[in-house]
Amino acid sequence: MEAASNLDAALRDSARRALGAEEPSPHSGVEIPLLPDYRPRVMPPPIGSVWELAERFVPALADRPVDPLDAERIMEAVVVEYDRDPQALAEALKPLMLRYPAEQLKGWEQRAVPGALRCLFDAVLGHDRRSALVMDELYRGRNGLLTAPQWATLYRTHELVEYFVSGSARIPCLLATPTGGNGSIDPAVLVRRLESYAESAAVPLPCDLEQALLRLPIEAAREIAKTDPVIAGQPNTAFVADLGAGRLKFPVFEGFAVRNIGDAEQFSGSPNFEMPVPRIAPRFGAASEPGQSPLYTVLTNTPDPFHVRAFAGYGGGWQGPGEPSAYWPSLLPYHSEIVAAHAIPELYQQANDRSRSINPVLPLLAETSGRPGPVVHLAVAYGLAAGRPENRVAAVDAIFTLATRTLLDTEQLGVLLGDLWIGQMIKSNRLLASLNEAAWAGLPREVLGVVASMLPALAAQPSARGLPDLLVLGSECAAATGSPLEIPELDRLAELRKPARVAAEARRLRQILSGVAQ
């Protein structure tokens, strides 16, 4: 009997029944503890001295990954310490030049945040190390590289480089430094920062101002852009002007584009080279085009759902150490659907073994301030079926966070998972492993809701691989929670002659939900 208990969930209960084990009462369910209170990620404390700043620069100088919030604190401290005492700042940073010679920085490394921060380090010491080639790529579209959201951080970093090497008038602080760990800014704090600009007659840096406004709730951003005297008293980018006038439009989700397994698409521009890339991908309406605003453009230029190269795994090039997607949620904390749209191609590739990279975006996406909609839930759906176990764990972490925030839409997630499963766009065994993990982690009610919403799609194909195991999972969650949930599809599945196991497990789940002892 103990051996039966150690089997996989898909086999455990059948083995216990075959061995004559006593069945628990259908609604005896163990008491499910309440989910813990949500504890949001917090912003790391400000850098307190030039010596601490020098220490924080080391990962970037060594071309190692830099946490997005650490990058924000580094940029903030450079500006604050320079305004306080530029000589002391230079003296603290100079010893690092010997340890990390500037010659080690390759031009192409400036396409990533650590390389851009190295340029900032050199600029503080009076050297302009920016690569003309990379600047052409970032600002003029040379080489046709696909843009990516983390470019917004590159624009701000290289804007600071220009500020230092050009000898511009000092600014008292950065406007765009987040106050929340998810990248958001308290509107009252931004107003106080702008007041410090007014007191010192300073002029905001354009990209810094835009990023600050993008980290606010849209109504607060519009009000500040329209009424703040520092912003109103100077020429502004089209983005700021359109935002203040209420003309700015963010991309709006319009629906899903679906490519089925038999749909071959032209690939690599050759009519003789077609490949099937079955997928569900979001389609967005066009955003405003506020001209001369590369930062806003890269953040809102959502991927084309029909761009087969992006989903086939041939959409980008070298992007630096670490995972650039870690930066994305903090750049648009009130626009989680847009962030999720950027993440979908890579998450799709990871679910279909076209990419083996680590993707940290889902847990961070679950903490954003924007209300998650269908695109966020599609991103989670792909993540639950990722090839790498650590990526599946990240997806489970994301749904746990959404559940603790009462933002998880189990019906929406279940419908998407059912469609992906039937469309053979994900691997069912990986998904089942993730859902089992989520149930054991404290989400049996939520997992049961997901299972129930998957069944309308799966019941239409009762021979679908893995369906009996999904019903077993549903039974375990129903028994654990004592749920009286009604699932109409169970009646049809329970009457099937074949597959026999599907019918048996459907009857069992129906009995548990009805409260009738077996």
Backbone torsions as a table, in degrees:
resi	resn	phi	psi	omega
1	MET	NA	-37.9	178.1
2	GLU	-63.6	-36.7	178.6
3	ALA	-63.0	-38.9	178.3
4	ALA	-62.2	-36.4	-178.9
5	SER	-67.6	-22.7	-177.8
6	ASN	-89.8	-2.1	-179.7
7	LEU	-73.1	166.2	174.1
8	ASP	-60.4	153.1	-177.9
9	ALA	-56.9	-32.5	-177.7
10	ALA	-65.8	-23.5	-176.1
11	LEU	-114.4	-19.4	-168.0
12	ARG	-58.6	-49.8	-174.5
13	ASP	-71.0	-36.6	176.8
14	SER	-62.1	-40.9	-179.7
15	ALA	-65.8	-39.8	179.8
16	ARG	-63.6	-41.3	178.9
17	ARG	-66.1	-40.8	-179.4
18	ALA	-64.2	-30.9	-179.3
19	LEU	-88.0	1.8	175.8
20	GLY	80.8	22.1	179.7
21	ALA	-68.8	150.1	179.0
22	GLU	-71.9	130.7	-179.8
23	GLU	-83.6	138.6	174.8
24	PRO	-70.0	157.2	173.4
25	SER	-60.2	139.4	-174.5
26	PRO	-55.1	-36.5	-176.5
27	HIS	-114.3	25.6	175.9
28	SER	-72.8	-17.9	-176.0
29	GLY	0.9	138.8	175.4
30	VAL	-66.8	153.1	179.6
31	GLU	-74.2	122.5	-178.8
32	ILE	-87.7	120.0	-179.8
33	PRO	-66.2	151.8	176.2
34	LEU	-63.1	147.7	176.8
35	LEU	-65.5	144.9	179.3
36	PRO	-65.1	156.8	175.4
37	ASP	-62.3	142.1	178.8
38	TYR	-70.2	129.2	177.1
39	ARG	-117.6	102.7	-176.1
40	PRO	-66.3	152.7	174.2
41	ARG	-63.4	139.9	-178.4
42	VAL	-107.2	153.2	177.0
43	MET	-71.1	134.1	176.1
44	PRO	-61.9	152.2	-177.6
45	PRO	-64.1	155.7	178.1
46	PRO	-59.9	151.3	175.6
47	ILE	-70.5	128.8	-168.2
48	GLY	-94.1	-11.4	-176.6
49	SER	-158.6	166.7	177.7
50	VAL	-66.2	-29.0	-179.5
51	TRP	-73.0	-38.4	175.0
52	GLU	-67.0	-37.2	177.0
53	LEU	-60.7	-44.1	178.8
54	ALA	-58.9	-40.9	179.4
55	GLU	-65.0	-40.0	-178.8
56	ARG	-68.6	-23.5	179.9
57	PHE	-73.2	-21.6	-170.3
58	VAL	-55.2	-47.9	-179.9
59	PRO	-56.5	-40.3	179.0
60	ALA	-66.2	-41.7	179.9
61	LEU	-65.9	-29.4	178.3
62	ALA	-89.3	5.9	-179.8
63	ASP	57.2	45.4	174.7
64	ARG	-108.4	162.1	180.0
65	PRO	-58.4	143.6	178.2
66	VAL	-121.0	124.8	177.8
67	ASP	-58.8	138.6	-178.1
68	PRO	-54.7	-40.5	-179.2
69	LEU	-72.8	-31.9	174.2
70	ASP	-65.7	-39.5	177.4
71	ALA	-60.7	-39.3	178.4
72	GLU	-64.0	-42.9	-179.9
73	ARG	-66.6	-35.8	178.7
74	ILE	-63.6	-49.0	-179.6
75	MET	-61.9	-42.1	178.7
76	GLU	-60.8	-46.7	-176.0
77	ALA	-67.1	-36.2	178.3
78	VAL	-58.3	-45.3	-178.5
79	VAL	-67.9	-44.9	-177.0
80	VAL	-65.6	-45.7	-178.6
81	GLU	-69.2	-33.6	177.4
82	TYR	-66.8	-40.2	178.8
83	ASP	-68.0	-31.0	-178.9
84	ARG	-77.6	-49.4	-176.4
85	ASP	-162.0	89.9	-176.6
86	PRO	-61.2	-31.9	-179.5
87	GLN	-68.4	-44.0	178.4
88	ALA	-63.5	-36.5	177.9
89	LEU	-63.6	-46.5	180.0
90	ALA	-62.7	-40.9	-179.6
91	GLU	-64.2	-35.0	-180.0
92	ALA	-72.6	-30.3	-175.8
93	LEU	-89.6	-25.0	-173.5
94	LYS	-56.8	-40.4	-179.5
95	PRO	-59.1	-27.1	-179.6
96	LEU	-71.6	-21.4	179.2
97	MET	-65.2	-33.5	178.8
98	LEU	-72.5	-37.5	-178.5
99	ARG	-74.8	-33.8	-179.2
100	TYR	-127.2	81.4	-176.7
101	PRO	-58.6	145.8	-178.5
102	ALA	-62.2	-26.5	-177.9
103	GLU	-64.7	-17.5	179.5
104	GLN	-72.6	-19.1	-177.2
105	LEU	-80.1	115.1	175.6
106	LYS	-86.2	148.8	-177.8
107	GLY	-56.5	-45.0	-176.7
108	TRP	-66.2	-19.5	178.1
109	GLU	-67.7	-17.1	-180.0
110	GLN	-75.4	-4.3	173.4
111	ARG	-75.6	-10.1	-178.9
112	ALA	-116.0	159.6	-175.2
113	VAL	-60.1	-44.5	178.7
114	PRO	-58.0	-41.8	178.3
115	GLY	-65.8	-37.7	177.0
116	ALA	-65.8	-38.2	177.4
117	LEU	-66.5	-31.7	175.1
118	ARG	-64.1	-39.8	175.6
119	CYS	-61.3	-38.3	178.3
120	LEU	-65.7	-43.1	176.9
121	PHE	-55.6	-47.8	-179.5
122	ASP	-66.4	-36.3	-178.3
123	ALA	-64.6	-37.3	177.7
124	VAL	-60.4	-31.6	-179.4
125	LEU	-92.4	9.5	172.7
126	GLY	92.6	13.8	-177.7
127	HIS	-117.1	135.5	177.2
128	ASP	-103.1	103.5	-177.0
129	ARG	-103.1	12.1	-176.5
130	ARG	-64.7	138.0	178.0
131	SER	-83.4	125.9	178.7
132	ALA	-60.6	-37.0	179.8
133	LEU	-62.8	-46.7	-178.8
134	VAL	-67.6	-37.9	177.6
135	MET	-62.9	-38.4	176.3
136	ASP	-64.5	-38.4	178.9
137	GLU	-65.6	-43.7	-175.7
138	LEU	-72.0	-40.2	-170.3
139	TYR	-106.3	-18.7	-177.0
140	ARG	-123.9	2.8	176.0
141	GLY	72.6	18.8	-179.8
142	ARG	-64.1	146.7	179.5
143	ASN	74.0	-1.3	173.9
144	GLY	63.4	27.6	178.9
145	LEU	-65.6	140.8	174.0
146	LEU	-67.6	131.2	178.6
147	THR	-70.7	159.3	179.9
148	ALA	-145.3	151.2	-174.9
149	PRO	-56.9	-33.7	-178.0
150	GLN	-64.9	-12.2	174.7
151	TRP	-60.0	-26.4	177.9
152	ALA	-58.5	-40.1	176.9
153	THR	-68.8	-35.6	176.2
154	LEU	-63.4	-43.2	179.8
155	TYR	-60.5	-42.5	-179.7
156	ARG	-67.8	-39.3	-179.4
157	THR	-66.7	-46.1	179.9
158	HIS	-70.8	-24.5	171.8
159	GLU	-64.0	-40.5	175.8
160	LEU	-66.3	-37.5	176.3
161	VAL	-57.5	-46.5	178.9
162	GLU	-62.4	-38.0	178.8
163	TYR	-59.7	-42.5	-177.5
164	PHE	-76.7	-44.2	-174.9
165	VAL	-74.9	-22.1	-179.0
166	SER	-88.9	-9.5	-179.4
167	GLY	69.4	32.4	-179.6
168	SER	-63.5	160.9	176.8
169	ALA	-59.0	143.8	-174.4
170	ARG	-66.5	152.1	172.4
171	ILE	-118.1	146.1	-173.6
172	PRO	-77.6	-24.0	-176.7
173	CYS	-167.7	172.1	170.2
174	LEU	-90.1	145.6	179.2
175	LEU	-84.2	-29.4	-167.6
176	ALA	-92.6	2.3	179.3
177	THR	-63.0	124.8	-178.2
178	PRO	-63.5	154.2	170.5
179	THR	-105.7	-20.5	177.9
180	GLY	-108.8	152.7	-178.1
181	GLY	-67.6	-13.5	176.8
182	ASN	-92.7	6.0	178.7
183	GLY	99.2	-6.8	-177.3
184	SER	-75.6	161.3	177.7
185	ILE	-123.8	134.6	173.6
186	ASP	-68.8	121.7	-178.6
187	PRO	-54.1	-36.6	-179.7
188	ALA	-64.6	-35.1	178.4
189	VAL	-67.7	-41.3	178.8
190	LEU	-63.4	-38.3	177.5
191	VAL	-61.8	-41.9	178.8
192	ARG	-66.1	-38.0	177.3
193	ARG	-63.3	-40.7	178.1
194	LEU	-66.5	-32.5	176.1
195	GLU	-64.4	-36.5	177.6
196	SER	-66.7	-31.3	174.5
197	TYR	-66.1	-42.1	180.0
198	ALA	-62.8	-40.0	-179.3
199	GLU	-65.0	-33.6	-178.9
200	SER	-101.6	8.4	-179.5
201	ALA	54.0	36.5	-179.6
202	ALA	-88.8	156.6	-180.0
203	VAL	-111.8	125.8	-179.4
204	PRO	-61.9	146.2	171.4
205	LEU	-74.9	134.7	-171.6
206	PRO	-56.5	-50.3	-178.0
207	CYS	-68.0	-35.7	178.1
208	ASP	-62.6	-43.3	178.7
209	LEU	-64.4	-44.3	-179.2
210	GLU	-62.3	-45.1	179.9
211	GLN	-63.1	-37.8	177.8
212	ALA	-60.6	-44.4	-179.1
213	LEU	-67.7	-32.9	179.7
214	LEU	-72.9	-12.3	178.8
215	ARG	-96.4	10.1	178.7
216	LEU	-108.7	159.1	166.3
217	PRO	-57.3	144.1	-170.3
218	ILE	-58.2	-39.2	-179.2
219	GLU	-67.5	-40.9	177.7
220	ALA	-64.9	-40.4	179.2
221	ALA	-63.4	-42.0	-179.7
222	ARG	-64.4	-41.5	-178.5
223	GLU	-65.7	-43.6	180.0
224	ILE	-67.3	-42.3	179.6
225	ALA	-62.8	-30.7	-176.9
226	LYS	-84.5	-32.3	-168.4
227	THR	-115.7	-19.4	-175.4
228	ASP	-67.3	130.2	-175.7
229	PRO	-65.3	-32.3	179.4
230	VAL	-64.9	-41.6	-179.8
231	ILE	-73.5	-43.8	-177.0
232	ALA	-69.1	-22.9	-174.0
233	GLY	-87.7	13.1	-178.8
234	GLN	-147.8	159.8	174.9
235	PRO	-64.7	137.4	-177.5
236	ASN	-123.7	165.7	176.1
237	THR	-68.0	163.5	178.3
238	ALA	-60.9	-31.9	178.7
239	PHE	-60.0	-50.4	-177.7
240	VAL	-65.9	-41.7	179.9
241	ALA	-63.4	-45.1	-179.7
242	ASP	-66.7	-37.0	178.8
243	LEU	-63.3	-48.3	-179.3
244	GLY	-64.0	-31.9	-179.0
245	ALA	-86.9	-1.3	-179.8
246	GLY	77.2	15.8	-178.3
247	ARG	-94.0	-12.1	-173.9
248	LEU	-73.2	131.2	179.3
249	LYS	-118.0	124.8	171.7
250	PHE	-86.5	153.7	177.3
251	PRO	-57.9	141.2	-179.2
252	VAL	-118.2	133.0	179.0
253	PHE	-63.8	129.1	-177.8
254	GLU	-111.6	-16.8	-178.8
255	GLY	150.3	-178.8	-179.8
256	PHE	-104.5	138.6	169.9
257	ALA	-94.4	134.1	-175.8
258	VAL	-121.0	130.4	172.3
259	ARG	-119.3	119.9	-177.1
260	ASN	-88.6	171.2	-170.8
261	ILE	-63.7	-24.6	179.7
262	GLY	-90.9	0.2	-177.5
263	ASP	-89.6	104.6	176.1
264	ALA	-88.0	139.7	-177.5
265	GLU	-121.8	148.8	177.9
266	GLN	-66.0	133.4	-174.8
267	PHE	-126.0	140.5	174.8
268	SER	63.1	23.8	174.8
269	GLY	74.3	6.9	-176.7
270	SER	-108.5	125.0	178.3
271	PRO	-66.2	-15.6	-179.7
272	ASN	-94.6	1.7	-177.7
273	PHE	-126.6	98.9	177.8
274	GLU	-119.8	151.2	179.0
275	MET	-148.1	143.7	176.9
276	PRO	-82.6	130.8	175.7
277	VAL	-132.5	74.8	-177.2
278	PRO	-63.7	133.7	-174.0
279	ARG	-166.1	161.5	165.6
280	ILE	-116.4	127.4	-176.9
281	ALA	-140.3	147.1	-177.4
282	PRO	-77.8	147.9	176.6
283	ARG	-119.3	128.6	-177.3
284	PHE	-116.3	147.7	170.1
285	GLY	-72.6	158.1	-174.8
286	ALA	-66.8	144.9	175.0
287	ALA	-87.2	173.0	172.6
288	SER	-63.5	156.8	174.9
289	GLU	-117.2	82.2	-174.0
290	PRO	-79.9	19.3	173.8
291	GLY	49.5	152.0	173.3
292	GLN	46.9	28.4	179.1
293	SER	-130.7	78.0	-178.3
294	PRO	-61.9	-31.9	-178.1
295	LEU	-63.6	-51.3	178.8
296	TYR	-62.2	-37.8	-176.7
297	THR	-64.6	-46.9	-177.5
298	VAL	-68.8	-28.0	-179.7
299	LEU	-76.9	-30.3	-174.1
300	THR	-107.0	-2.4	178.6
301	ASN	-81.8	82.1	-175.0
302	THR	-69.9	151.0	-177.7
303	PRO	-60.8	144.0	176.2
304	ASP	-74.2	120.7	-178.3
305	PRO	-65.2	-14.5	-179.9
306	PHE	-101.4	6.9	179.2
307	HIS	-83.5	91.3	-169.2
308	VAL	-63.1	-31.4	-178.3
309	ARG	-61.4	-39.0	-177.9
310	ALA	-63.2	-37.3	-177.7
311	PHE	-85.6	-22.9	-180.0
312	ALA	-81.0	-9.0	176.9
313	GLY	99.1	18.9	-179.2
314	TYR	-125.7	32.0	-171.3
315	GLY	-93.2	-16.2	-174.1
316	GLY	-143.5	178.9	179.2
317	GLY	-124.1	-154.6	-178.3
318	TRP	-64.0	132.1	-178.5
319	GLN	-126.8	10.5	173.7
320	GLY	101.4	176.4	179.6
321	PRO	-69.6	152.3	-179.9
322	GLY	77.3	-168.1	-177.7
323	GLU	-114.1	110.1	-177.0
324	PRO	-57.7	-27.9	-177.3
325	SER	-63.5	-16.7	176.4
326	ALA	-61.7	-23.5	-179.4
327	TYR	-80.0	-26.0	-165.7
328	TRP	-61.7	-51.0	-175.1
329	PRO	-58.8	-34.8	-177.4
330	SER	-74.8	-11.3	-179.8
331	LEU	-85.5	-27.7	177.6
332	LEU	-134.7	65.6	-172.5
333	PRO	-65.6	-18.2	178.5
334	TYR	-104.1	12.2	-178.5
335	HIS	-135.0	61.7	-174.3
336	SER	-64.8	-29.4	179.3
337	GLU	-66.4	-37.4	178.5
338	ILE	-68.8	-42.3	177.6
339	VAL	-60.8	-44.7	179.8
340	ALA	-61.4	-37.9	178.8
341	ALA	-60.8	-40.4	177.2
342	HIS	-62.6	-33.3	-174.9
343	ALA	-81.8	-20.4	-172.5
344	ILE	-56.2	-48.0	-177.7
345	PRO	-57.0	-44.6	-179.4
346	GLU	-69.0	-39.5	178.1
347	LEU	-64.2	-37.7	175.8
348	TYR	-62.2	-46.1	179.8
349	GLN	-60.4	-40.4	-179.3
350	GLN	-67.9	-31.2	178.3
351	ALA	-77.4	-16.0	-177.1
352	ASN	-119.5	19.9	174.2
353	ASP	59.7	26.8	172.9
354	ARG	-93.0	-10.0	177.3
355	SER	-145.4	138.3	178.2
356	ARG	-113.7	18.3	-177.0
357	SER	-76.1	164.7	174.2
358	ILE	-88.8	134.9	-179.5
359	ASN	-123.7	108.7	-177.0
360	PRO	-89.0	7.6	-167.0
361	VAL	-72.3	-32.2	-170.5
362	LEU	-65.7	-49.2	177.9
363	PRO	-59.6	-35.8	178.6
364	LEU	-71.5	-38.2	178.6
365	LEU	-63.0	-35.9	-179.8
366	ALA	-67.8	-15.6	-178.9
367	GLU	-98.7	-1.9	-178.8
368	THR	-66.8	161.5	-175.8
369	SER	-81.7	-21.3	179.1
370	GLY	-69.9	146.7	179.7
371	ARG	-73.3	125.2	-178.0
372	PRO	-68.7	136.4	179.2
373	GLY	-118.7	-154.3	-175.6
374	PRO	-63.3	-31.6	-177.0
375	VAL	-73.5	-40.0	175.4
376	VAL	-61.0	-42.8	-179.3
377	HIS	-68.5	-32.5	174.1
378	LEU	-66.4	-40.7	178.0
379	ALA	-60.2	-43.7	178.1
380	VAL	-63.6	-39.8	-179.5
381	ALA	-59.6	-46.9	176.8
382	TYR	-62.9	-40.4	-178.2
383	GLY	-63.0	-34.7	-179.8
384	LEU	-66.3	-17.6	-179.4
385	ALA	-112.2	18.9	-177.6
386	ALA	-63.4	154.7	-179.7
387	GLY	-71.0	-40.9	-178.3
388	ARG	-83.3	131.3	-179.1
389	PRO	-56.8	-37.1	-178.6
390	GLU	-66.1	-29.0	175.6
391	ASN	-72.6	-35.1	175.8
392	ARG	-67.3	-38.8	176.6
393	VAL	-60.8	-40.2	178.2
394	ALA	-61.5	-38.7	178.8
395	ALA	-67.7	-40.2	176.1
396	VAL	-63.6	-41.1	175.3
397	ASP	-57.4	-40.1	-178.3
398	ALA	-64.9	-45.1	-178.5
399	ILE	-71.0	-29.4	175.5
400	PHE	-64.8	-44.3	178.2
401	THR	-62.7	-45.3	179.1
402	LEU	-61.2	-38.9	179.6
403	ALA	-66.4	-42.8	179.3
404	THR	-65.3	-24.9	177.5
405	ARG	-92.4	5.0	-176.8
406	THR	54.9	38.0	-179.5
407	LEU	-114.9	0.2	-178.8
408	LEU	-81.8	122.5	177.2
409	ASP	-97.9	94.2	-175.0
410	THR	-65.5	-33.4	179.1
411	GLU	-65.8	-46.3	-179.8
412	GLN	-63.0	-43.7	179.4
413	LEU	-64.2	-42.5	-179.2
414	GLY	-64.3	-42.2	178.9
415	VAL	-61.4	-44.2	179.4
416	LEU	-64.8	-42.7	179.4
417	LEU	-64.1	-38.9	177.2
418	GLY	-62.0	-42.9	179.3
419	ASP	-67.0	-41.1	178.6
420	LEU	-64.4	-40.3	-179.2
421	TRP	-64.0	-52.2	-178.1
422	ILE	-64.7	-34.4	179.4
423	GLY	-79.3	2.6	-179.9
424	GLN	56.2	39.2	179.6
425	MET	-97.8	-10.0	175.9
426	ILE	-140.8	166.3	178.6
427	LYS	-97.8	123.0	-172.0
428	SER	-65.3	-33.9	-177.7
429	ASN	-65.1	-36.5	177.4
430	ARG	-67.6	-42.5	179.1
431	LEU	-61.3	-44.9	179.6
432	LEU	-60.7	-39.9	178.2
433	ALA	-61.1	-40.9	-180.0
434	SER	-68.0	-43.4	-179.8
435	LEU	-66.0	-38.2	174.4
436	ASN	-59.8	-43.6	179.6
437	GLU	-62.2	-42.0	179.7
438	ALA	-64.7	-40.7	179.7
439	ALA	-63.7	-45.0	179.9
440	TRP	-70.1	-23.3	-180.0
441	ALA	-79.2	-5.8	177.2
442	GLY	121.1	14.2	-177.6
443	LEU	-120.3	43.6	-179.0
444	PRO	-64.9	-35.1	178.0
445	ARG	-63.8	-45.2	-178.7
446	GLU	-66.6	-41.5	180.0
447	VAL	-65.2	-39.0	176.4
448	LEU	-60.8	-40.9	176.9
449	GLY	-62.8	-38.8	177.2
450	VAL	-64.9	-46.1	-179.8
451	VAL	-58.8	-45.5	-179.2
452	ALA	-60.1	-37.5	-178.2
453	SER	-79.9	-16.6	174.9
454	MET	-79.5	-28.1	-169.9
455	LEU	-64.8	-33.4	177.4
456	PRO	-55.5	-41.2	178.6
457	ALA	-72.4	-42.3	-174.8
458	LEU	-75.1	-30.3	180.0
459	ALA	-64.4	-25.0	177.5
460	ALA	-71.4	-17.3	177.0
461	GLN	-132.6	73.2	-172.7
462	PRO	-63.8	-14.8	177.0
463	SER	-86.8	4.2	-179.1
464	ALA	-57.4	132.6	-177.8
465	ARG	-61.7	131.4	177.0
466	GLY	93.9	-8.2	-178.0
467	LEU	-60.1	-42.9	177.7
468	PRO	-58.5	-38.7	-179.7
469	ASP	-67.4	-33.8	176.3
470	LEU	-65.9	-39.8	177.9
471	LEU	-66.2	-38.1	175.3
472	VAL	-58.9	-45.2	178.5
473	LEU	-60.5	-42.7	177.6
474	GLY	-59.9	-41.0	178.9
475	SER	-63.6	-42.7	179.2
476	GLU	-61.4	-43.9	-179.6
477	CYS	-68.4	-38.3	179.3
478	ALA	-65.8	-42.3	179.2
479	ALA	-65.6	-35.9	-178.0
480	ALA	-72.6	-28.8	-173.5
481	THR	-105.0	-17.1	-175.4
482	GLY	67.5	30.1	-175.8
483	SER	-73.1	137.7	174.3
484	PRO	-96.5	23.2	-175.0
485	LEU	-54.2	137.7	176.0
486	GLU	-99.3	127.5	179.4
487	ILE	-124.7	98.0	-174.3
488	PRO	-56.6	-32.9	-176.2
489	GLU	-63.7	-21.0	-178.9
490	LEU	-64.2	-33.4	179.6
491	ASP	-61.4	-45.3	-179.6
492	ARG	-66.1	-43.4	-179.4
493	LEU	-66.8	-35.2	-176.9
494	ALA	-68.1	-22.2	-178.4
495	GLU	-91.5	-2.1	-178.5
496	LEU	-66.7	146.9	170.7
497	ARG	-88.8	-34.8	177.1
498	LYS	-139.2	143.3	-8.4
499	PRO	-68.2	133.2	-174.8
500	ALA	-62.6	-38.1	-177.4
501	ARG	-69.1	-34.6	176.3
502	VAL	-60.7	-46.5	-179.4
503	ALA	-62.4	-43.5	-178.6
504	ALA	-63.5	-44.8	-178.5
505	GLU	-71.5	-30.9	176.4
506	ALA	-67.1	-41.2	177.5
507	ARG	-63.6	-40.7	-179.2
508	ARG	-64.1	-45.7	179.2
509	LEU	-63.3	-40.6	179.5
510	ARG	-62.7	-40.3	179.8
511	GLN	-66.3	-42.2	179.3
512	ILE	-62.6	-43.4	-179.0
513	LEU	-67.2	-30.6	-178.8
514	SER	-82.2	-12.7	-180.0
515	GLY	82.5	13.5	179.7
516	VAL	-92.6	125.4	179.8
517	ALA	-65.0	144.3	-179.6
518	GLN	-86.7	NA	NA
